[in-house]
Amino acid sequence: MSNWYLSRWTLTFFGLPEDYKPKLWAEIFDLIYYSNGAITHDEAYSMPSVRRRFYLNYLAKIKEDENKKTKSIPKNLSKIPKIPLRKR
């Protein structure tokens, strides 16, 4: 049997790198977790990668803005004054 049909290339498939799936799963998890359930696993998995990364970056920006707002609140306003209780 001749080997005329075999490719001369050492690699027979030019696919994705081995670390692609863990990165994909991490993106899907982050998108589901930080969207507070607004996006389901099936939606995130079937979503185009460009759109998925856009949503991840947008959620990251929103969370950073929330952190800045919480840090800008003065410490003394965050404490609620205690009201003394009357004894009966």
N, C-alpha and C positions, 0 to 999 in steps of 0.2 A: 504494500500500500504506500503510495507516495504522499509526501507532506506538502503538496503544492497549495493546499488550502489554508495552511497555518500562516499566521502573520509573522513578519520578521521582527515585530516589536516584542519587547520582553513583557510589557504590560498589555493584557488583552482587553482591559476595560478602563477607560479614563473616567472614573467616577468621583464621588465625593471623598474627602479625607476621612480617616477613621474617627476623628474627634467631632465630626459634624453632628451625629445624633445626640450626644450629650449636650452640645450647645443648643441644639434645637429644642430638646426637652426642657432645658433651663429657661429658654425664652418663653416657651409655652407656659411653664409653671409661673414665672414672674408675671406674665400677662394676666393669667387667671387670678393669681393671688392679689396683685395690687389693683386690679380692676374691681375688686370686691364682688366677684361673681357676675359682673356685667357681660363677660365673655366666657363662653363655655369651652371645654377642651376641644370638642369637634370643630367649633368655629375657629379657634386659634390654630389648630393643626392644619385645617384646610385653607387658611388664610395665606395669601402670597407673602413671601418673606419681606418684601419692601414695605408692605402695609403693616405687617407684624412689628417690624423694627420701628416704624413711624409711631405706632401706638405705644411701644415701650419707651421711646425717647420722650413722647409727650407726657406719659404718666410720670416719668422721672422728673420732668420739669415741674409738673404740678406738685409732686411731693417735696421738691426743693423749695418751692414757693411757700408751701404750708410750713415747712421747718423754719424758714426765715420769719414768717409771721409769728410763730409761737416763741421764737427767741427774742422778738422785739417787744413782747409783752413785759412790762416791768414786773419784778418779783413781788412787790408789795401789793399789786392789784390782784395777783392770783390767789392770795390768801383771803379767806372769808372770815370776817370778824365773828367771834363767838358771842352769842347772846346769853347773858346770865339767866339761869333758871330760877324761878321763884320757889321757895319752899312752902309747903302747905302745912 
